[in-house]
């Protein structure tokens, strides 16, 4: 009899250890290491037959994408669903993951695909009620309520649908693993077996995953390495907007987003997110600046709001929503060191309107403009968009796809833009461009002399 292989895995980072320890040496997390039994003896694994790359034709590779009627989903997937692919979708509880995937599954089924929706969190009748509310109860969709991994694998191997949705991976359990459902061992085993089935039988598999307090998909990060595509469904409970963001995609861009609006009839696509994000904007408001950004391949205009107030505290507050807090600290340091504008005695609050999260450094200049506008109580022109990266020396650096940013602003009725020097592609965009090579020059041209 083969000897059972036992390892110890950290649930936070996925690192493996030879023995149990209270602290993970890889990520320094405490009480995250648990015992895990190997899925099989490596000596018994059957090796696949190697084939020469030159002998592989395009007809042998599953490259034909299957598009759905949800164009925002197609955009994030890179053009549609690739056969034999495994997709992991994560998001906060109640954000709308199951609603989105049920709508997508119904749409694929109406398009002629054989789709099976497997739920481990709800009864079949509950899913049927939700489908009726969404108006998709007539879709030719196969539905099953099951959590036993062996039964699910056997069913999918027999029926071989084009698409299988597993909601969720944390509820699946294998009787070969002596651990509770949702544990590291069970999650890895389920993800491994379902991904292997997808590659072996040409089935597209979508796995739903819960997220931790930090916003990461629960379970070891190695689950994300197993799959082809990792999507995060983001949004604030107080906003109706939902963002489907790709963070890994072997078949398309890894930084694309899709925008949806939550309504009483489910999720609806937002084909022009810039207009939606700016719909409630108050013009001529100090601290409000429109940033022309790029999300994946799509230009998006969004409002950045800042509030600067006198602080009674020895250590003033720095609160950020939708942007990087470390980046805000850098901008404040550059404003003080290079421009002589201090924020030491002020509380600073920064917010990206609409629940969108911005990660690109091109928002630096818009953030700085919002901070100065709020501090000086001076509003920027309502028809102006701002973009540019700030260096530690106080200079302004050019950003990528500046012409696409400017054209999106022009399409929404903006007449001028503030941008760094050296962007020759902005000449034919129809906007009046105000250029600056330093942050100090930008502040002087927009706000005049500012007392420290």
Order of alpha helices (4+ residues) and beta strands (2+ residues): beta-beta-beta-beta-alpha-beta-beta-alpha-beta-alpha-beta-alpha-beta-alpha-beta-alpha-beta-beta-beta-beta-alpha-beta-beta-beta-alpha-beta-alpha-beta-beta-beta-alpha-beta-beta-alpha
